[in-house]
């Protein structure tokens, strides 16, 4: 059983919690960066390998 002040009933990122939960924009940007940055890094690695093998 949840008691008042004992637990939060929603999950938000720490940055959103610091702002009082007014906006989840920072949390969404964090999620996008966790997905997009590795994909971009892999694409850059593939492009570099392709360029090196054509030489």
N, C-alpha and C positions, 0 to 999 in steps of 0.2 A: 504494500500500500504506500502510495506517495504521500508524504507529509509536506506541509507548507515550508518552503525554504530548503527542503531536503534533497530535492532532485528537480531537474528541468524535464518537462514533458516533450521537448522538441530538441532536435540536434542542429546546431548551427556552428559555424567556424568561430574560432577565438576572435578573429578580427571583427566579425559581425557582432559577437557578444560584447566586445569593447565599445561598440557604437550603440549599444542598447537594443540591438536587433531591429533597428529601423530599416535597414536595407541588407539584402543578401547579395548585392552586386559583387562585393569583394570575394565572397565565397564562390560564386559562379566563375569569376575570373581565375580563381585558384584551380578549380576543377578543369577549366579549359586549358590552362597552362600545363597541368599534369598530363593531359591527353595530347595537346598539340605540340609541345616542345620536344618530347621524345620522337614523335613522328617527323618533325622538321629536322631533327638531328640525324635520324636514319636516312632521310631523303638527301641531306647534305653528304653523308658518308657514301651513299650509293653514287651520287653525282661525282664525288671526288675519285672513287674507285673506277668509275667509267672513264673519267678523264685520264687517269693514270694508265689504264690499260690500252687506250688508243694511242698513246705516245710511242 
